[in-house]
Amino acid sequence: MSWKNRAGSESSSRRLVSKQLALFLCAGCFFAGMLFTDRVWTDVEDKGLPLQTGIKDEQIQLVADNCDPKIDVTRDPKDIIREVSKTHNAVQTLDKTISNLEMELAAARALQDSILTGSPLSDDLVLPEPVKKRKYLMVVGINTAFSSRKRRDSVRATWMPQGEKLRKLEEEKGIIMRFVIGHGATSGGILDRAIEAEDRKHGDFLRLEHVEGYLELSAKTKTYFTTAVALWDADFYVKVDDDVHVNIGTLGATLAKHRSNPRVYIGCMKSGPVLAHKGVRYHEPEHWKFGEEGNKYFRHATGQLYAISKDLATYISINQNVLHKYVNEDVSLGSWFIGLDVEHIDDRRLCCGTPPDCEWKAQAGNICVASFDWSCSGICRSVDRIKEVHRRCGEGEDALWTASF
């Protein structure tokens, strides 16, 4: 054999040996690794060490109770459905909890803004309720104007309790009642001073950071709900005009029936025409948004009296900067709930007529919540007539104090 042949043969033998040695070493390392891993795993199990860290007991329990990943497809389909249902219920509970926390956070932010600005508070109003977390049934805001002193006095003389009875109403029945008004165009002017003097006498005003004006009612409504939900934790927030007669006990009993619904909008629902012609009352400058001339508005509560639940009031507070204001306040409120999962309650007892209408209904045992004249959008000549309406259609003082909500 030549020298070249011998060299080639020896080189081939060395490569074969190298491959066999590398294969042997790899196999040895693999088995050694398995032996080491098995020993470590056994030690961990013997010592009872946790396999995962940083997981809270509550999370482990949640997985154990509701999110079992080991669902055997060979099991009875009913069992699988039950497992899925349990998981679905757990997710729903979590969603509700998150929603409640978001609402509470938004209310806290609104309260903080109110405290920082100091604007919603009058001289006689303090802020103990949010601190104490007192829960109220409803906050009733009576919309009023600087020129409506006689209307306010007529309401005080009929269906709105005064003095100690007003405080008793808050403490025993969980009902807050305030006349709602903003400020004059000139801050600290004669109009503001007159309201401040009236408030010192009666202590029944809620002052808003809002400049009063007829064309600003939508903005005032938005500010009212934002301020009220910041000051008081209630199930419902009510807006009523100061020329409407209200039976407070009947109103409380009516609203209490809807406590289980978190998003409810209660009033006398209507759908009037969109008035496109200038110069007429309730003219809608943005009529073109509602389609062709002659169209009607979407269904919404008439503005004399309506109520919304806390979630909706909080929604207004959170989104107040982006909610559009139409010229008509009741239309604006209805538009804010379009597209939301809101239950509209059409209750005609919130818009009874004045006597004899409300009187006949009272005699039949169907006490009205509110009474007014449609032709006047309130009680016609309310200062002169509201006492008669109260006498003939009122629920009686005992009805309020004996009511249980």
C-alpha positions as CSV (number, residue, x, y, z in Angstrom):
1,M,0.0,0.0,0.0
2,S,1.3,3.4,-0.9
3,W,2.0,6.1,1.6
4,K,-1.1,8.1,0.5
5,N,-3.5,5.1,0.9
6,R,-2.2,4.5,4.4
7,A,-2.7,8.1,5.3
8,G,-6.2,8.2,4.0
9,S,-7.2,5.1,5.8
10,E,-5.8,6.3,9.1
11,S,-7.7,9.7,8.7
12,S,-11.0,7.9,8.0
13,S,-10.5,5.8,11.2
14,R,-9.9,8.8,13.3
15,R,-13.0,10.6,12.0
16,L,-15.1,7.4,12.8
17,V,-13.7,7.3,16.3
18,S,-14.4,11.0,16.8
19,K,-18.0,10.6,15.8
20,Q,-18.6,7.7,18.1
21,L,-16.9,9.5,21.0
22,A,-19.1,12.6,20.4
23,L,-22.2,10.5,20.3
24,F,-21.3,8.7,23.5
25,L,-20.6,12.0,25.3
26,C,-24.0,13.5,24.1
27,A,-25.9,10.4,25.3
28,G,-24.0,10.5,28.7
29,C,-24.8,14.1,29.2
30,F,-28.5,13.6,28.4
31,F,-28.9,10.8,30.9
32,A,-27.0,12.7,33.5
33,G,-29.2,15.7,33.0
34,M,-32.3,13.6,33.3
35,L,-31.0,12.0,36.5
36,F,-30.2,15.5,38.0
37,T,-33.6,16.9,37.0
38,D,-35.4,14.0,38.5
39,R,-33.5,14.4,41.8
40,V,-34.2,18.1,42.0
41,W,-37.9,17.6,41.3
42,T,-38.1,14.9,43.9
43,D,-36.4,17.2,46.5
44,V,-38.8,20.0,45.8
45,E,-41.8,17.7,46.2
46,D,-40.4,16.2,49.4
47,K,-39.7,19.6,51.0
48,G,-43.2,20.9,50.0
49,L,-41.8,23.9,48.2
50,P,-44.3,25.9,46.0
51,L,-43.8,25.5,42.3
52,Q,-45.0,29.1,41.6
53,T,-44.5,32.2,43.6
54,G,-46.2,35.6,43.6
55,I,-49.7,34.2,43.2
56,K,-52.2,35.4,45.9
57,D,-54.4,32.9,47.7
58,E,-57.5,34.7,46.3
59,Q,-56.3,34.1,42.8
60,I,-55.6,30.5,43.4
61,Q,-59.0,30.1,44.9
62,L,-60.6,31.8,42.0
63,V,-58.9,29.4,39.5
64,A,-59.9,26.5,41.7
65,D,-63.6,27.5,42.0
66,N,-64.4,29.1,38.6
67,C,-61.6,28.7,36.1
68,D,-60.6,25.0,36.1
69,P,-58.5,24.5,33.0
70,K,-58.9,20.7,33.1
71,I,-62.3,20.3,31.5
72,D,-62.7,16.7,30.4
73,V,-64.5,16.6,27.1
74,T,-65.6,13.0,27.8
75,R,-67.8,14.2,30.7
76,D,-71.5,14.7,30.6
77,P,-72.3,17.8,28.4
78,K,-74.4,19.2,31.3
79,D,-71.4,19.2,33.6
80,I,-69.4,21.1,31.0
81,I,-72.2,23.6,30.6
82,R,-72.3,24.1,34.4
83,E,-68.5,24.7,34.4
84,V,-68.8,27.2,31.6
85,S,-71.8,28.9,33.4
86,K,-69.8,29.2,36.6
87,T,-66.9,30.8,34.7
88,H,-69.3,33.2,33.0
89,N,-70.9,34.2,36.3
90,A,-67.4,34.9,37.8
91,V,-66.6,37.1,34.8
92,Q,-69.9,39.0,35.2
93,T,-69.2,39.5,38.9
94,L,-65.8,40.8,38.1
95,D,-67.2,43.2,35.4
96,K,-69.8,44.5,37.9
97,T,-67.1,45.1,40.5
98,I,-64.9,47.0,38.1
99,S,-67.9,49.1,37.0
100,N,-68.8,50.0,40.5
101,L,-65.1,50.9,41.2
102,E,-65.0,53.1,38.1
103,M,-68.2,54.9,39.2
104,E,-66.9,55.5,42.7
105,L,-63.6,56.8,41.3
106,A,-65.4,59.1,39.0
107,A,-67.6,60.4,41.8
108,A,-64.5,60.9,44.0
109,R,-62.8,62.9,41.2
110,A,-65.9,65.0,40.8
111,L,-66.0,65.6,44.5
112,Q,-62.4,66.6,44.6
113,D,-63.0,69.1,41.8
114,S,-65.9,70.5,43.7
115,I,-63.8,70.9,46.8
116,L,-60.9,72.5,44.9
117,T,-63.1,75.1,43.2
118,G,-65.4,75.6,46.1
119,S,-68.1,76.8,43.8
120,P,-71.0,74.5,44.4
121,L,-71.2,75.2,48.1
122,S,-73.2,77.9,49.6
123,D,-72.4,79.6,52.9
124,D,-74.6,77.3,55.0
125,L,-73.8,74.1,53.2
126,V,-71.2,71.7,54.6
127,L,-69.9,68.5,53.1
128,P,-70.3,65.8,55.8
129,E,-72.4,63.3,53.7
130,P,-69.7,62.1,51.3
131,V,-67.2,61.7,54.1
132,K,-69.6,59.6,56.2
133,K,-70.7,57.7,53.1
134,R,-74.4,58.3,54.0
135,K,-76.7,56.7,51.5
136,Y,-79.8,58.6,50.4
137,L,-82.8,57.6,48.5
138,M,-83.0,60.6,46.3
139,V,-81.7,64.2,45.7
140,V,-84.5,66.5,44.5
141,G,-83.2,69.6,42.7
142,I,-85.9,72.3,42.2
143,N,-84.8,74.3,39.2
144,T,-85.3,78.0,39.8
145,A,-84.2,81.5,38.6
146,F,-83.3,84.8,40.2
147,S,-86.7,86.2,39.3
148,S,-88.7,83.3,40.9
149,R,-88.7,84.3,44.6
150,K,-92.5,84.1,44.8
151,R,-92.5,80.7,43.2
152,R,-90.0,79.4,45.7
153,D,-92.1,80.8,48.6
154,S,-95.2,79.1,47.2
155,V,-93.3,75.8,47.0
156,R,-92.1,76.3,50.6
157,A,-95.7,76.9,51.7
158,T,-97.0,73.7,50.1
159,W,-95.1,70.6,49.3
160,M,-91.5,71.3,50.4
161,P,-90.8,70.9,54.2
162,Q,-89.1,73.7,56.0
163,G,-86.7,74.2,58.8
164,E,-86.2,71.2,61.1
165,K,-88.6,69.2,59.0
166,L,-86.3,69.6,56.0
167,R,-83.4,68.2,58.1
168,K,-85.6,65.4,59.5
169,L,-86.5,64.5,55.9
170,E,-82.8,64.0,55.2
171,E,-82.0,62.0,58.3
172,E,-85.1,59.8,58.5
173,K,-86.2,59.4,54.9
174,G,-82.9,59.9,53.0
175,I,-84.4,62.7,50.9
176,I,-82.3,65.8,50.0
177,M,-84.3,68.8,48.6
178,R,-82.7,72.0,47.3
179,F,-83.5,74.9,45.1
180,V,-80.9,74.8,42.3
181,I,-79.5,78.0,41.0
182,G,-76.2,79.3,39.6
183,H,-74.7,82.8,39.6
184,G,-75.4,86.1,37.9
185,A,-73.4,87.4,35.0
186,T,-71.6,89.7,37.4
187,S,-70.2,87.6,40.2
188,G,-71.1,88.9,43.6
189,G,-73.7,91.3,42.2
190,I,-77.1,92.2,43.6
191,L,-78.7,89.0,42.2
192,D,-76.2,86.8,44.0
193,R,-76.4,88.8,47.2
194,A,-80.2,88.4,47.2
195,I,-79.9,84.6,46.9
196,E,-77.3,84.5,49.6
197,A,-79.6,86.3,52.0
198,E,-82.5,84.0,51.1
199,D,-80.3,81.0,51.7
200,R,-79.2,82.3,55.1
201,K,-82.9,82.4,56.0
202,H,-84.0,79.1,54.7
203,G,-80.9,77.0,54.1
204,D,-82.4,75.2,51.1
205,F,-80.2,76.2,48.1
206,L,-77.7,74.3,46.0
207,R,-75.4,76.9,44.2
208,L,-73.8,75.8,41.0
209,E,-70.8,77.0,39.1
210,H,-73.0,78.2,36.3
211,V,-74.1,81.5,34.8
212,E,-77.9,81.7,34.7
213,G,-79.7,82.2,31.4
214,Y,-82.7,80.7,29.7
215,L,-80.7,79.4,26.8
216,E,-78.3,77.8,29.2
217,L,-80.7,75.3,30.8
218,S,-78.9,72.3,29.2
219,A,-75.6,73.4,30.7
220,K,-77.3,74.0,34.0
221,T,-78.8,70.5,34.0
222,K,-75.4,69.0,33.3
223,T,-73.8,71.0,36.1
224,Y,-76.6,70.1,38.5
225,F,-76.2,66.3,38.1
226,T,-72.4,66.6,38.2
227,T,-72.5,68.6,41.5
228,A,-75.3,66.6,43.1
229,V,-73.6,63.2,42.5
230,A,-70.4,64.7,44.0
231,L,-72.1,65.9,47.2
232,W,-74.5,63.2,47.9
233,D,-74.5,59.4,47.4
234,A,-78.1,58.7,46.4
235,D,-80.0,56.0,44.4
236,F,-81.8,58.6,42.3
237,Y,-81.3,62.2,41.3
238,V,-84.4,64.2,40.4
239,K,-84.9,67.5,38.6
240,V,-88.2,69.4,38.9
241,D,-89.4,72.9,38.0
242,D,-90.4,75.4,40.6
243,D,-94.0,75.8,39.1
244,V,-94.9,72.1,39.5
245,H,-96.7,70.4,42.4
246,V,-95.0,67.3,43.8
247,N,-96.1,64.6,46.3
248,I,-92.7,63.7,47.8
249,G,-93.8,60.6,49.5
250,T,-95.4,59.2,46.4
251,L,-92.3,60.1,44.4
252,G,-90.1,58.3,46.8
253,A,-92.2,55.2,46.7
254,T,-92.3,55.3,42.9
255,L,-88.5,55.5,42.6
256,A,-87.8,52.9,45.3
257,K,-89.5,50.3,43.0
258,H,-86.6,50.7,40.5
259,R,-83.7,50.4,42.9
260,S,-82.6,47.1,41.4
261,N,-82.0,48.7,38.0
262,P,-78.6,50.5,37.9
263,R,-79.4,52.5,34.8
264,V,-83.0,53.8,34.8
265,Y,-84.5,57.0,33.3
266,I,-87.9,57.8,34.7
267,G,-90.4,60.4,33.5
268,C,-93.3,61.1,31.2
269,M,-91.8,60.1,27.8
270,K,-92.7,62.1,24.7
271,S,-91.6,62.6,21.2
272,G,-92.6,66.1,20.0
273,P,-91.9,67.7,16.6
274,V,-88.6,69.3,15.8
275,L,-89.4,72.9,15.3
276,A,-87.3,74.3,12.5
277,H,-88.8,77.8,12.0
278,K,-87.2,80.7,13.9
279,G,-89.2,82.8,16.2
280,V,-91.4,80.0,17.6
281,R,-91.1,78.7,21.1
282,Y,-88.8,75.7,21.5
283,H,-87.2,76.4,18.2
284,E,-84.4,73.9,17.5
285,P,-81.4,75.6,15.8
286,E,-79.9,72.2,15.1
287,H,-83.0,70.8,13.5
288,W,-81.1,69.5,10.5
289,K,-79.5,66.8,12.7
290,F,-82.9,65.2,13.1
291,G,-83.5,64.6,9.4
292,E,-86.1,66.1,7.2
293,E,-88.4,69.0,8.2
294,G,-91.4,67.7,10.1
295,N,-89.5,64.8,11.9
296,K,-89.9,64.2,15.6
297,Y,-87.4,63.9,18.4
298,F,-86.4,60.6,19.8
299,R,-88.3,59.5,22.9
300,H,-87.3,61.5,26.0
301,A,-88.8,62.6,29.4
302,T,-90.6,65.9,29.6
303,G,-88.7,68.5,31.4
304,Q,-91.1,69.4,34.2
305,L,-90.0,66.4,36.3
306,Y,-87.7,63.4,35.7
307,A,-85.4,61.1,37.6
308,I,-82.2,59.2,36.8
309,S,-80.3,56.6,38.7
310,K,-76.9,57.1,40.2
311,D,-75.0,55.4,37.4
312,L,-76.5,57.7,34.8
313,A,-75.7,60.8,37.0
314,T,-72.2,59.6,37.3
315,Y,-72.0,59.0,33.6
316,I,-72.9,62.6,33.0
317,S,-70.3,63.7,35.5
318,I,-67.6,61.7,33.9
319,N,-68.4,62.8,30.3
320,Q,-69.7,66.3,31.0
321,N,-67.1,67.9,28.7
322,V,-68.1,65.9,25.6
323,L,-71.9,65.7,26.0
324,H,-73.6,67.9,23.4
325,K,-76.1,70.5,24.5
326,Y,-79.2,71.1,22.5
327,V,-81.3,74.3,23.1
328,N,-84.0,72.3,24.8
329,E,-82.8,70.8,28.1
330,D,-85.1,67.7,28.1
331,V,-83.9,66.9,24.6
332,S,-80.3,67.2,25.7
333,L,-80.7,64.8,28.6
334,G,-82.5,62.2,26.4
335,S,-79.7,62.5,23.8
336,W,-77.0,61.7,26.4
337,F,-78.5,58.3,27.0
338,I,-79.0,57.4,23.3
339,G,-76.8,54.3,22.6
340,L,-76.5,53.4,26.3
341,D,-78.1,50.4,28.0
342,V,-80.7,52.5,29.8
343,E,-84.3,51.5,30.7
344,H,-86.8,54.2,29.9
345,I,-89.7,54.2,32.3
346,D,-92.8,56.0,31.1
347,D,-94.8,56.8,34.2
348,R,-97.8,59.0,33.6
349,R,-98.3,59.8,37.3
350,L,-95.3,62.1,36.9
351,C,-97.4,64.4,34.6
352,C,-100.9,64.6,35.9
353,G,-103.0,67.7,35.1
354,T,-104.2,70.1,37.7
355,P,-107.7,69.7,39.3
356,P,-109.9,68.1,38.5
357,D,-107.6,65.6,36.8
358,C,-105.3,64.9,39.8
359,E,-108.2,65.2,42.2
360,W,-110.2,62.5,40.5
361,K,-107.1,60.2,40.5
362,A,-106.5,60.9,44.2
363,Q,-110.1,60.0,45.1
364,A,-109.6,56.8,43.1
365,G,-106.6,55.9,45.2
366,N,-104.1,56.7,42.4
367,I,-102.1,59.6,43.9
368,C,-100.2,61.6,41.4
369,V,-96.5,62.2,41.7
370,A,-96.6,65.6,40.0
371,S,-99.3,67.9,38.6
372,F,-99.0,70.8,36.1
373,D,-100.7,72.3,33.1
374,W,-99.3,71.2,29.7
375,S,-100.5,74.5,28.2
376,C,-98.1,76.4,30.5
377,S,-95.4,73.8,30.9
378,G,-96.1,74.1,34.6
379,I,-99.0,75.2,36.8
380,C,-100.5,78.3,35.1
381,R,-100.1,81.2,37.5
382,S,-98.5,78.8,40.0
383,V,-97.9,81.4,42.7
384,D,-101.7,82.0,43.0
385,R,-102.9,78.4,42.3
386,I,-100.4,76.0,43.8
387,K,-102.1,76.1,47.2
388,E,-105.4,75.0,45.7
389,V,-103.6,72.2,43.8
390,H,-101.9,71.1,47.0
391,R,-105.2,71.2,49.0
392,R,-107.1,69.1,46.4
393,C,-104.4,66.8,45.1
394,G,-101.8,66.6,47.9
395,E,-101.0,63.3,49.5
396,G,-101.3,64.7,53.0
397,E,-98.4,65.4,55.3
398,D,-98.7,62.1,57.2
399,A,-98.2,60.2,54.0
400,L,-94.6,61.4,53.7
401,W,-93.6,60.8,57.3
402,T,-95.2,57.3,57.5
403,A,-93.9,56.2,54.2
404,S,-91.3,53.4,54.1
405,F,-88.9,53.3,51.2
